[in-house]
Amino acid sequence: MIWLSDKAIQHLHKRAINQYGGLEPIATYEEKLVATLNRPLQLFHYNPEVSIPELAASYGYGLCKNHCFSDGNKRIAFYAIFTFLKVNGYSLVANEVDATQTIEDLAAGGLSELDLTQWITNNSELT
């Protein structure tokens, strides 16, 4: 299992802001980020049979909901899902419109973490 570090998430976040724009300066709420990145680790610790899509959803849900950055939280949630899947042998196969709508729905409270897990499961495949 390959986990996402706080440095990796901060790097991905910076890339997303540089590529798509966002508020400057970018604030990182370190305590929130550390707690958020520990969510999937704890999930795995207590349930080693947890699936890769479940762990990806834990990253995405936490990053979207915990507002670890002053801007770009939905973007980093998507980047984390995509990256975690990729480094662990999966591809996200959802189209851009569906992926965007899913993350928007998540941020607005229209999707639970379980819903996100199901969406990731339905839209990812082993590479």
Stockholm file with secondary structure:
# STOCKHOLM 1.0

chainA/1-127         MIWLSDKAIQHLHKRAINQYGGLEPIATYEEKLVATLNRPLQLFHYNPEVSIPELAASYGYGLCKNHCFSDGNKRIAFYAIFTFLKVNGYSLVANEVDATQTIEDLAAGGLSELDLTQWITNNSELT
#=GR chainA/1-127 SS CCCCCHHHHHHHHHHHHHHHCCCSSCCBCHHHHHHHHHHHHHHHHHCTTCCHHHHHHHHHHHHHHHTCBSSCHHHHHHHHHHHHHHHTTEEECCCHHHHHHHHHHHHHTCSCHHHHHHHHHHTEEEC
#=GC SS_cons         CCCCCHHHHHHHHHHHHHHHCCCSSCCBCHHHHHHHHHHHHHHHHHCTTCCHHHHHHHHHHHHHHHTCBSSCHHHHHHHHHHHHHHHTTEEECCCHHHHHHHHHHHHHTCSCHHHHHHHHHHTEEEC
//
